[in-house]
C-alpha cells in the first residue's frame, strides 16, 4: 500500500515514521529546508518517555505530478497554510 504524507512537520513526521515502522510504503512531501534535512539525516523520532531514537528514510518528494498514484494521502498542515 502506497501512502503519501503531505506535510513533514512534527505530526506528519510522527505518522510517517509509524507507518514506515508498520511496513507501509511511505512517501513524504516536504519542501525547502525540511526536504534537505530529511534527505541528509533521515526522519528522526525520539520517544519522549523512553528516550529511544528511531531513524527512517522515507521516499521524498517536493511536488506531485499527475502521474503519482497513492492508495491514501494523509494531510498534516496548520490551518493557516
TARACOR-V82240 format. One record per residue. RES is the residue in one letter. SS is DSSP state (a for helix, b for strand, c for the rest). Layout:
res,ss
RES,SS
RES,SS
This chain:
res,ss
X,c
X,b
X,b
X,b
X,b
X,b
X,c
X,c
X,c
X,a
X,a
X,a
X,a
X,a
X,a
X,a
X,a
X,a
X,a
X,a
X,a
X,c
X,c
X,c
X,b
X,b
X,b
X,b
X,b
X,c
X,c
X,a
X,a
X,a
X,a
X,a
X,a
X,a
X,a
X,a
X,a
X,c
X,b
X,b
X,b
X,b
X,c
X,c
X,c
X,c
X,c
X,c
X,b
X,b
X,b
X,b
X,c
X,c
X,b
X,b
X,b
X,c
X,c
X,c
X,c
X,c
X,c
X,c
X,c
X,c
X,c
X,b
X,b
X,b
X,b
X,c
X,c
X,c
X,c
X,c
X,c
